[in-house]
Amino acid sequence: MGCASCGTGGSAGCQNNGHCSSGGCNKLNVFDWLSNMDVPAMHRFDVAEVRFKNGRKEFFRNAKKLDIVTGDPVVVDVPNGHHIGYISMQGELVRLQMSKKGIPDDDTVREIYRKATSRDMERWDEARNKEESVMYRTKEIIQQTKLEMKLTDVEFQADGTKATFYYSADGRVDFRELIKMLASEFRIRIEMRQISVRQEAGRIGGLGVCGRELCCSTWLTDFKNVSTSAARYQNLSLNPSKLSGQCGRLKCCLNYELDTYMEALEDIPEVEESLKTQRGSARLQKTDIFRKIMWFGYDDDNNWHPVPIDRVKEIQAMNKNGKKPSSLAENEIEVEQLESNSINSDLEAMDKKFSGKGKKKKKKRNKYRGKKPQHRKSENS
């Protein structure tokens, strides 16, 4: 939960009181809705979720029964060394998260060594201060070697013996020579980890066109496939610049309301041909799937006529039998009622409402503007 335990006074956890310097607060936070559930101590789940740089999370076992709370920095066991992370979640919700991600609760889960001391934090700060300079130097080496890859982030291990380089690439990259050059220059063990462009955007973060933080950097963990059909079903313009996110791929939020649109489209009939009436042929111009209204326009008329979906199905059945109705609507009363609910009806009402008020204000302002100087002159005399 990041710094959820922080407050303005003395608090448990990271002790930063809302001014977190770990770089991970508010990234992929999870609300522990099982935190108030009383569980006997003998059945309490002993695995905790630990958050690292840019929201990366792993599970570690609290085998030593340490008294830790959410937000505490802890030293954990990693291959060939140790690392420091922050407790992000404990209890039964961790068990559910592990089962959801398919992580077995066995001996493969590494342990939590201890709470991080001030000395541990100082060494970790020294290692983190090298990340920016190492990343810039690595980008220069990548340009020199002409490798087709994009370096996104560098994460140093807390003991300073290893660094993980996160990169994105369109295909497979042979970086064996790059690892040798980096290892000889920085004198550390190197790990190259390839991530997708969506994960890259989540690690870097940013603001979307909606004005909020990116979903991939705040709460979204599973990246599902997004296709252009999701935009078509929602009647969105197929403009790549508007449908693409900061990662250059289609926005993940296109899938959020897709199920609602698909459910609403089940009742909408498919109109492949024009509707034939005695007045003429009418082509489909627009469909309002939530109001269940379809708008048609005649070939010799620029106006659009709203028609309920039941009436559309009825006309289609009549055309199939070789019959033509007199008009799109059943009677003239229905036509007037539907056309009164046209797209521009609210704009027309606003124009009528404020057209008279604007003239009155103008006349009143001109009236006082002409008499004001004369009134002042009479007072001076």
C-alpha positions as a Python dict, from the first residue, in 0.01 Angstrom:
ca = {
    (1, 'M'): (0, 0, 0),
    (2, 'G'): (299, 230, -18),
    (3, 'C'): (281, 507, 240),
    (4, 'A'): (-79, 449, 340),
    (5, 'S'): (29, 421, 703),
    (6, 'C'): (203, 759, 695),
    (7, 'G'): (46, 1054, 872),
    (8, 'T'): (128, 1397, 994),
    (9, 'G'): (242, 1276, 1334),
    (10, 'G'): (447, 978, 1449),
    (11, 'S'): (370, 689, 1218),
    (12, 'A'): (475, 336, 1145),
    (13, 'G'): (606, 219, 813),
    (14, 'C'): (853, 420, 606),
    (15, 'Q'): (842, 726, 838),
    (16, 'N'): (836, 965, 541),
    (17, 'N'): (492, 1108, 631),
    (18, 'G'): (374, 1139, 273),
    (19, 'H'): (703, 1267, 124),
    (20, 'C'): (831, 939, -8),
    (21, 'S'): (1175, 919, -167),
    (22, 'S'): (1161, 551, -261),
    (23, 'G'): (1013, 622, -603),
    (24, 'G'): (737, 368, -558),
    (25, 'C'): (454, 536, -370),
    (26, 'N'): (119, 545, -552),
    (27, 'K'): (248, 293, -808),
    (28, 'L'): (38, -23, -841),
    (29, 'N'): (-97, 20, -490),
    (30, 'V'): (-341, -243, -362),
    (31, 'F'): (-599, -179, -92),
    (32, 'D'): (-583, -457, 165),
    (33, 'W'): (-953, -516, 224),
    (34, 'L'): (-872, -817, 444),
    (35, 'S'): (-648, -624, 685),
    (36, 'N'): (-915, -611, 958),
    (37, 'M'): (-989, -984, 944),
    (38, 'D'): (-889, -1157, 1267),
    (39, 'V'): (-686, -1471, 1200),
    (40, 'P'): (-528, -1692, 1468),
    (41, 'A'): (-155, -1645, 1495),
    (42, 'M'): (-85, -2008, 1410),
    (43, 'H'): (-273, -1976, 1079),
    (44, 'R'): (-143, -1633, 982),
    (45, 'F'): (13, -1629, 635),
    (46, 'D'): (388, -1572, 670),
    (47, 'V'): (458, -1442, 316),
    (48, 'A'): (472, -1069, 250),
    (49, 'E'): (468, -869, -71),
    (50, 'V'): (771, -642, -114),
    (51, 'R'): (779, -347, -353),
    (52, 'F'): (1097, -236, -531),
    (53, 'K'): (1179, 43, -772),
    (54, 'N'): (900, 163, -1004),
    (55, 'G'): (635, -69, -864),
    (56, 'R'): (811, -402, -922),
    (57, 'K'): (682, -649, -662),
    (58, 'E'): (791, -991, -538),
    (59, 'F'): (697, -1225, -253),
    (60, 'F'): (922, -1312, 43),
    (61, 'R'): (868, -1530, 346),
    (62, 'N'): (881, -1384, 695),
    (63, 'A'): (1034, -1699, 843),
    (64, 'K'): (1185, -1516, 1141),
    (65, 'K'): (844, -1376, 1248),
    (66, 'L'): (966, -1015, 1232),
    (67, 'D'): (736, -745, 1362),
    (68, 'I'): (689, -554, 1035),
    (69, 'V'): (414, -327, 909),
    (70, 'T'): (320, -196, 568),
    (71, 'G'): (582, 53, 450),
    (72, 'D'): (876, -88, 647),
    (73, 'P'): (1206, -116, 456),
    (74, 'V'): (1339, -472, 477),
    (75, 'V'): (1649, -657, 359),
    (76, 'V'): (1554, -956, 145),
    (77, 'D'): (1739, -1250, -2),
    (78, 'V'): (1812, -1232, -374),
    (79, 'P'): (2043, -1446, -591),
    (80, 'N'): (2409, -1377, -505),
    (81, 'G'): (2341, -1099, -257),
    (82, 'H'): (2072, -899, -83),
    (83, 'H'): (1839, -617, -175),
    (84, 'I'): (1616, -364, 4),
    (85, 'G'): (1246, -315, -59),
    (86, 'Y'): (935, -187, 115),
    (87, 'I'): (657, -402, 257),
    (88, 'S'): (351, -336, 41),
    (89, 'M'): (110, -600, 167),
    (90, 'Q'): (72, -872, 430),
    (91, 'G'): (-185, -1126, 542),
    (92, 'E'): (-446, -1327, 359),
    (93, 'L'): (-457, -1097, 60),
    (94, 'V'): (-99, -1200, -22),
    (95, 'R'): (-217, -1562, -39),
    (96, 'L'): (-485, -1462, -288),
    (97, 'Q'): (-236, -1262, -495),
    (98, 'M'): (3, -1556, -513),
    (99, 'S'): (-270, -1793, -626),
    (100, 'K'): (-387, -1538, -884),
    (101, 'K'): (-36, -1505, -1030),
    (102, 'G'): (33, -1879, -1012),
    (103, 'I'): (322, -1855, -764),
    (104, 'P'): (351, -2170, -549),
    (105, 'D'): (390, -2143, -173),
    (106, 'D'): (697, -2365, -138),
    (107, 'D'): (1071, -2345, -74),
    (108, 'T'): (1128, -2134, -386),
    (109, 'V'): (995, -1829, -197),
    (110, 'R'): (1299, -1647, -57),
    (111, 'E'): (1322, -1507, 295),
    (112, 'I'): (1326, -1166, 460),
    (113, 'Y'): (1653, -1123, 645),
    (114, 'R'): (1576, -830, 875),
    (115, 'K'): (1449, -477, 894),
    (116, 'A'): (1673, -234, 711),
    (117, 'T'): (1902, -36, 941),
    (118, 'S'): (2031, 317, 886),
    (119, 'R'): (2360, 172, 760),
    (120, 'D'): (2173, -43, 507),
    (121, 'M'): (1982, 260, 383),
    (122, 'E'): (2301, 464, 346),
    (123, 'R'): (2466, 197, 133),
    (124, 'W'): (2152, 167, -75),
    (125, 'D'): (2143, 543, -133),
    (126, 'E'): (2503, 532, -250),
    (127, 'A'): (2415, 260, -500),
    (128, 'R'): (2104, 441, -625),
    (129, 'N'): (2299, 762, -683),
    (130, 'K'): (2498, 580, -951),
    (131, 'E'): (2193, 478, -1156),
    (132, 'E'): (2151, 800, -1354),
    (133, 'S'): (2516, 832, -1458),
    (134, 'V'): (2535, 460, -1545),
    (135, 'M'): (2223, 484, -1760),
    (136, 'Y'): (2359, 782, -1958),
    (137, 'R'): (2692, 608, -2013),
    (138, 'T'): (2517, 287, -2120),
    (139, 'K'): (2309, 476, -2377),
    (140, 'E'): (2632, 612, -2526),
    (141, 'I'): (2777, 262, -2551),
    (142, 'I'): (2457, 136, -2716),
    (143, 'Q'): (2483, 408, -2977),
    (144, 'Q'): (2846, 322, -3041),
    (145, 'T'): (2771, -48, -3084),
    (146, 'K'): (2462, 37, -3299),
    (147, 'L'): (2235, -205, -3119),
    (148, 'E'): (1864, -174, -3198),
    (149, 'M'): (1741, -145, -2843),
    (150, 'K'): (1608, 128, -2614),
    (151, 'L'): (1736, 146, -2258),
    (152, 'T'): (1454, 237, -2021),
    (153, 'D'): (1582, 209, -1666),
    (154, 'V'): (1869, 89, -1448),
    (155, 'E'): (1817, -62, -1102),
    (156, 'F'): (2112, -119, -870),
    (157, 'Q'): (2102, -386, -605),
    (158, 'A'): (2128, -259, -248),
    (159, 'D'): (2467, -425, -190),
    (160, 'G'): (2606, -254, -502),
    (161, 'T'): (2726, -576, -666),
    (162, 'K'): (2467, -607, -940),
    (163, 'A'): (2266, -384, -1174),
    (164, 'T'): (1960, -473, -1380),
    (165, 'F'): (1918, -296, -1714),
    (166, 'Y'): (1562, -276, -1847),
    (167, 'Y'): (1531, -229, -2222),
    (168, 'S'): (1275, -259, -2500),
    (169, 'A'): (1333, -379, -2855),
    (170, 'D'): (1128, -485, -3155),
    (171, 'G'): (1316, -812, -3197),
    (172, 'R'): (1588, -1022, -3043),
    (173, 'V'): (1912, -840, -2953),
    (174, 'D'): (2257, -995, -2925),
    (175, 'F'): (2399, -799, -2632),
    (176, 'R'): (2682, -1034, -2530),
    (177, 'E'): (2949, -782, -2627),
    (178, 'L'): (2752, -507, -2453),
    (179, 'I'): (2750, -703, -2126),
    (180, 'K'): (3128, -749, -2145),
    (181, 'M'): (3182, -377, -2200),
    (182, 'L'): (2949, -279, -1916),
    (183, 'A'): (3096, -532, -1673),
    (184, 'S'): (3453, -417, -1743),
    (185, 'E'): (3366, -48, -1710),
    (186, 'F'): (3138, -53, -1404),
    (187, 'R'): (3293, -356, -1225),
    (188, 'I'): (2955, -509, -1138),
    (189, 'R'): (2743, -804, -1246),
    (190, 'I'): (2506, -718, -1529),
    (191, 'E'): (2155, -848, -1594),
    (192, 'M'): (1966, -748, -1909),
    (193, 'R'): (1587, -772, -1885),
    (194, 'Q'): (1366, -706, -2186),
    (195, 'I'): (1026, -546, -2124),
    (196, 'S'): (738, -452, -2355),
    (197, 'V'): (656, -97, -2454),
    (198, 'R'): (352, -106, -2225),
    (199, 'Q'): (569, -205, -1929),
    (200, 'E'): (812, 66, -2029),
    (201, 'A'): (539, 330, -2010),
    (202, 'G'): (434, 190, -1672),
    (203, 'R'): (786, 217, -1530),
    (204, 'I'): (842, 570, -1659),
    (205, 'G'): (492, 695, -1574),
    (206, 'G'): (314, 1007, -1694),
    (207, 'L'): (-27, 1164, -1748),
    (208, 'G'): (-284, 1048, -2000),
    (209, 'V'): (-516, 1259, -2213),
    (210, 'C'): (-778, 1216, -1939),
    (211, 'G'): (-558, 1419, -1703),
    (212, 'R'): (-490, 1130, -1464),
    (213, 'E'): (-183, 915, -1412),
    (214, 'L'): (-134, 629, -1653),
    (215, 'C'): (-330, 317, -1561),
    (216, 'C'): (-27, 96, -1626),
    (217, 'S'): (176, 287, -1366),
    (218, 'T'): (-94, 311, -1096),
    (219, 'W'): (-309, -4, -1087),
    (220, 'L'): (-308, -201, -1415),
    (221, 'T'): (-94, -516, -1399),
    (222, 'D'): (-233, -740, -1675),
    (223, 'F'): (-195, -605, -2026),
    (224, 'K'): (-469, -749, -2248),
    (225, 'N'): (-471, -735, -2624),
    (226, 'V'): (-639, -422, -2765),
    (227, 'S'): (-760, -427, -3127),
    (228, 'T'): (-909, -164, -3354),
    (229, 'S'): (-1241, -350, -3343),
    (230, 'A'): (-1286, -214, -2989),
    (231, 'A'): (-1286, 138, -3135),
    (232, 'R'): (-1523, 41, -3415),
    (233, 'Y'): (-1780, -106, -3177),
    (234, 'Q'): (-1774, 219, -2977),
    (235, 'N'): (-1812, 437, -3290),
    (236, 'L'): (-1478, 606, -3231),
    (237, 'S'): (-1279, 773, -3504),
    (238, 'L'): (-999, 546, -3626),
    (239, 'N'): (-736, 813, -3576),
    (240, 'P'): (-406, 657, -3461),
    (241, 'S'): (-292, 974, -3285),
    (242, 'K'): (-608, 979, -3071),
    (243, 'L'): (-635, 607, -3005),
    (244, 'S'): (-268, 551, -2915),
    (245, 'G'): (-127, 597, -2568),
    (246, 'Q'): (216, 711, -2460),
    (247, 'C'): (354, 366, -2533),
    (248, 'G'): (261, 400, -2901),
    (249, 'R'): (8, 116, -2879),
    (250, 'L'): (-369, 132, -2861),
    (251, 'K'): (-494, 263, -2527),
    (252, 'C'): (-579, -2, -2269),
    (253, 'C'): (-888, 198, -2168),
    (254, 'L'): (-1053, 107, -2500),
    (255, 'N'): (-1139, -229, -2341),
    (256, 'Y'): (-1294, -83, -2025),
    (257, 'E'): (-1642, -11, -2169),
    (258, 'L'): (-1628, -260, -2455),
    (259, 'D'): (-1846, -519, -2278),
    (260, 'T'): (-2119, -260, -2221),
    (261, 'Y'): (-2114, -163, -2588),
    (262, 'M'): (-2119, -527, -2700),
    (263, 'E'): (-2419, -596, -2478),
    (264, 'A'): (-2602, -291, -2614),
    (265, 'L'): (-2525, -389, -2975),
    (266, 'E'): (-2701, -723, -2940),
    (267, 'D'): (-3042, -559, -3000),
    (268, 'I'): (-2923, -336, -3286),
    (269, 'P'): (-3017, -482, -3629),
    (270, 'E'): (-2759, -498, -3906),
    (271, 'V'): (-2845, -264, -4193),
    (272, 'E'): (-2647, -368, -4499),
    (273, 'E'): (-2883, -213, -4756),
    (274, 'S'): (-3091, 103, -4766),
    (275, 'L'): (-3446, 94, -4629),
    (276, 'K'): (-3698, 124, -4911),
    (277, 'T'): (-4011, 336, -4855),
    (278, 'Q'): (-4269, 495, -5084),
    (279, 'R'): (-4092, 828, -5032),
    (280, 'G'): (-3757, 682, -5142),
    (281, 'S'): (-3453, 489, -5021),
    (282, 'A'): (-3310, 583, -4680),
    (283, 'R'): (-2951, 514, -4584),
    (284, 'L'): (-2819, 460, -4235),
    (285, 'Q'): (-2625, 764, -4111),
    (286, 'K'): (-2580, 711, -3738),
    (287, 'T'): (-2675, 469, -3460),
    (288, 'D'): (-2743, 561, -3098),
    (289, 'I'): (-2702, 219, -2940),
    (290, 'F'): (-2800, 323, -2586),
    (291, 'R'): (-3117, 509, -2684),
    (292, 'K'): (-3198, 232, -2936),
    (293, 'I'): (-3246, 484, -3219),
    (294, 'M'): (-3106, 470, -3572),
    (295, 'W'): (-3081, 779, -3792),
    (296, 'F'): (-3159, 752, -4163),
    (297, 'G'): (-3138, 1003, -4446),
    (298, 'Y'): (-3311, 1002, -4786),
    (299, 'D'): (-3107, 1035, -5102),
    (300, 'D'): (-3277, 1362, -5199),
    (301, 'D'): (-3285, 1510, -4847),
    (302, 'N'): (-3007, 1635, -4618),
    (303, 'N'): (-3207, 1585, -4298),
    (304, 'W'): (-3165, 1281, -4075),
    (305, 'H'): (-3473, 1103, -3943),
    (306, 'P'): (-3463, 908, -3614),
    (307, 'V'): (-3620, 562, -3627),
    (308, 'P'): (-3656, 317, -3334),
    (309, 'I'): (-3489, -20, -3380),
    (310, 'D'): (-3824, -202, -3366),
    (311, 'R'): (-3947, 4, -3660),
    (312, 'V'): (-3623, -67, -3849),
    (313, 'K'): (-3674, -441, -3804),
    (314, 'E'): (-4034, -404, -3920),
    (315, 'I'): (-3932, -216, -4236),
    (316, 'Q'): (-3662, -472, -4311),
    (317, 'A'): (-3918, -753, -4286),
    (318, 'M'): (-4154, -562, -4519),
    (319, 'N'): (-3876, -499, -4774),
    (320, 'K'): (-3789, -866, -4765),
    (321, 'N'): (-4148, -951, -4862),
    (322, 'G'): (-4142, -692, -5140),
    (323, 'K'): (-4349, -430, -4957),
    (324, 'K'): (-4271, -62, -4894),
    (325, 'P'): (-4408, 144, -4604),
    (326, 'S'): (-4531, 497, -4664),
    (327, 'S'): (-4257, 649, -4446),
    (328, 'L'): (-3991, 554, -4194),
    (329, 'A'): (-4218, 618, -3894),
    (330, 'E'): (-4555, 454, -3832),
    (331, 'N'): (-4751, 784, -3828),
    (332, 'E'): (-4693, 1159, -3839),
    (333, 'I'): (-4728, 1200, -3461),
    (334, 'E'): (-4439, 965, -3403),
    (335, 'V'): (-4231, 1153, -3659),
    (336, 'E'): (-4289, 1482, -3479),
    (337, 'Q'): (-4205, 1332, -3139),
    (338, 'L'): (-3882, 1175, -3263),
    (339, 'E'): (-3769, 1475, -3464),
    (340, 'S'): (-3824, 1700, -3162),
    (341, 'N'): (-3555, 1493, -2988),
    (342, 'S'): (-3303, 1564, -3262),
    (343, 'I'): (-2935, 1620, -3197),
    (344, 'N'): (-2954, 1999, -3219),
    (345, 'S'): (-3277, 2043, -3024),
    (346, 'D'): (-3094, 2142, -2704),
    (347, 'L'): (-2886, 2396, -2894),
    (348, 'E'): (-3195, 2546, -3055),
    (349, 'A'): (-3362, 2578, -2715),
    (350, 'M'): (-3059, 2755, -2573),
    (351, 'D'): (-3055, 2997, -2867),
    (352, 'K'): (-3421, 3086, -2816),
    (353, 'K'): (-3373, 3125, -2442),
    (354, 'F'): (-3082, 3366, -2453),
    (355, 'S'): (-3156, 3550, -2779),
    (356, 'G'): (-3391, 3800, -2609),
    (357, 'K'): (-3178, 3849, -2297),
    (358, 'G'): (-2876, 3952, -2499),
    (359, 'K'): (-3065, 4234, -2668),
    (360, 'K'): (-3208, 4365, -2341),
    (361, 'K'): (-2868, 4380, -2176),
    (362, 'K'): (-2723, 4564, -2473),
    (363, 'K'): (-2996, 4829, -2470),
    (364, 'K'): (-2967, 4877, -2095),
    (365, 'R'): (-2593, 4920, -2113),
    (366, 'N'): (-2623, 5181, -2393),
    (367, 'K'): (-2887, 5367, -2195),
    (368, 'Y'): (-2670, 5418, -1886),
    (369, 'R'): (-2359, 5478, -2089),
    (370, 'G'): (-2514, 5792, -2247),
    (371, 'K'): (-2657, 5941, -1925),
    (372, 'K'): (-2369, 5883, -1686),
    (373, 'P'): (-2152, 6187, -1780),
    (374, 'Q'): (-2452, 6427, -1764),
    (375, 'H'): (-2536, 6314, -1413),
    (376, 'R'): (-2181, 6382, -1292),
    (377, 'K'): (-2183, 6729, -1452),
    (378, 'S'): (-2506, 6827, -1280),
    (379, 'E'): (-2361, 6730, -942),
    (380, 'N'): (-2052, 6945, -993),
    (381, 'S'): (-2261, 7244, -1085),
}
